[in-house]
């Protein structure tokens, strides 16, 4: 089985999930077809994070996004668009019309995990459900929403916890990890 075919069913599920909430996102929604690495410390990707992207996976993810009614775009198109700072001029290099760019990672075995988040995102947790999630046969996928507009950049980071009980992927929960404004 090729990397592209192994990624297809899960990527299709996650892209459909993102598309189903399209009206809740700011501006048009586009997917960067390059998969984030399966590392829990990735939340603001750099070009090196995509150095091993498989061309077949890129094509498949692009086709899936377009089939779901989403655009595709490089998340680095507006790299110079930075976070707004109160009392300072608005950032430059930002799009005039708002856009939400979604980055979808490769799967990691187990539940959600965000290194260094000791306060937790849910009651009674420190955002480390790797062991308990693995016991439940869960897989986590990092999903990053980059919201860009004339006001600057906002980044929301989630772990989508999914499982495949009968050969069909389903989302168990979407765990918000951090919002960077």
C-alpha positions in Angstrom: 0.0 0.0 0.0 1.4 3.4 -0.9 1.7 6.3 1.4 -1.0 8.2 -0.6 -3.5 5.4 -0.4 -2.8 4.9 3.4 -3.5 8.6 3.9 -6.5 8.8 1.7 -9.4 7.6 3.8 -8.3 9.5 7.0 -7.5 12.6 5.0 -10.9 12.4 3.3 -12.7 12.1 6.6 -10.8 15.1 8.1 -11.3 17.3 5.1 -15.1 16.5 5.0 -15.1 17.3 8.7 -13.5 20.7 8.1 -15.8 21.4 5.1 -18.9 20.6 7.2 -18.1 23.6 9.5 -17.1 25.9 6.6 -19.8 28.4 7.5 -18.3 28.8 11.0 -14.9 29.8 9.7 -13.8 33.3 8.8 -13.7 34.1 5.1 -13.2 31.4 2.5 -11.7 28.2 3.6 -8.7 26.6 2.0 -6.6 23.5 2.8 -2.8 23.3 2.5 -2.5 19.8 1.0 1.0 19.3 2.6 0.6 17.1 5.7 2.0 18.3 9.0 4.4 15.9 10.5 3.1 13.5 13.2 4.8 15.4 15.9 2.8 16.8 18.8 5.0 19.9 19.1 4.0 21.3 15.7 1.5 24.2 15.9 3.1 26.9 13.8 4.7 25.1 10.9 7.9 26.1 9.2 9.0 25.1 5.7 11.2 22.3 7.0 8.1 20.6 8.5 7.0 19.8 5.0 10.3 18.6 3.6 9.3 15.0 3.4 5.9 15.5 1.8 5.0 12.7 -0.6 3.9 14.1 -4.0 1.2 11.4 -4.3 -0.2 12.4 -0.9 -0.2 16.1 -2.0 -2.2 15.3 -5.1 -4.7 13.1 -3.3 -5.2 15.7 -0.5 -5.6 18.5 -3.1 -8.2 16.4 -5.0 -10.1 15.6 -1.7 -10.2 19.3 -0.8 -11.5 20.4 -4.2 -14.1 17.6 -4.1 -15.3 18.9 -0.7 -15.7 22.4 -2.1 -12.6 23.9 -0.5 -9.7 25.7 -2.2 -6.1 24.7 -1.8 -3.3 27.1 -0.9 0.2 27.1 0.6 0.1 28.1 4.2 3.2 30.2 3.5 1.5 32.4 0.9 1.0 35.1 3.6 4.0 34.2 5.7 4.8 37.9 6.3 1.3 38.4 7.8 1.9 38.5 11.5 -0.1 38.7 14.7 -1.7 42.0 15.5 -0.3 43.9 18.5 -2.6 46.3 20.3 -1.4 49.9 20.0 0.6 49.2 16.9 -0.2 49.6 13.2 -1.9 46.6 11.5 0.4 44.0 10.2 1.5 44.2 6.5 1.5 41.4 4.0 -2.0 40.2 5.0 -4.8 39.4 2.6 -7.4 42.1 2.1 -10.2 39.5 2.3 -10.2 37.1 5.3 -9.2 33.5 4.7 -9.0 30.4 6.9 -6.1 28.1 5.9 -6.4 24.6 7.4 -3.4 22.3 7.9 -4.0 18.7 8.6 -1.3 16.5 10.1 -0.3 12.8 9.8 -1.8 10.5 12.4 -0.3 9.7 15.8 -1.3 6.7 17.9 -3.2 7.6 21.0 -5.2 10.5 22.3 -4.5 14.2 22.4 -1.1 15.6 23.5 0.3 19.0 23.6 3.8 19.3 25.2 4.2 21.8 27.9 0.5 22.4 28.4 0.3 21.7 32.1 -2.9 23.7 32.6 -5.0 21.4 30.4 -7.7 22.2 27.9 -10.4 20.2 29.7 -11.1 19.6 33.3 -8.9 17.0 35.0 -6.4 16.6 32.2 -3.0 17.9 31.3 -3.6 17.3 27.6 -1.7 14.0 27.6 -4.1 11.3 26.7 -1.6 9.3 24.6 -1.7 6.1 26.7 -5.4 6.0 27.4 -6.2 6.9 23.8 -3.9 4.1 22.5 -5.7 1.6 24.7 -9.0 2.7 23.1 -7.4 2.4 19.6 -7.7 6.2 19.1 -5.5 8.1 16.7 -4.8 11.9 17.0 -4.3 14.3 14.1 -3.0 17.8 14.6 -5.3 20.3 12.8 -4.2 24.0 12.6 -6.5 26.8 11.5 -4.7 29.9 10.4 -7.2 32.8 10.1 -5.7 35.7 8.2 -7.1 39.0 7.2 -6.3 42.7 7.1 -6.3 42.5 11.0 -3.4 40.0 11.0 -3.2 36.3 11.9 -4.9 34.1 14.5 -3.9 30.5 14.9 -6.1 27.9 16.5 -4.6 24.4 17.2 -6.6 21.3 17.7 -6.1 17.6 18.0 -8.8 15.7 16.2 -9.2 12.3 18.0 -10.5 9.7 15.6 -11.1 6.0 15.5 -12.0 3.4 12.8 -14.3 0.9 14.5 -15.7 -0.8 11.4 -13.4 0.3 8.6 -14.9 3.8 8.6 -13.2 6.8 10.3 -15.2 8.7 12.8 -14.3 11.7 15.0 -14.4 11.0 18.7 -13.7 14.6 19.7 -12.0 17.8 18.5 -9.8 19.0 21.4 -8.8 22.7 21.3 -5.2 23.0 22.5 -4.2 26.6 22.0 -5.3 29.9 20.3 -2.6 32.3 19.4 -3.8 35.9 18.6 
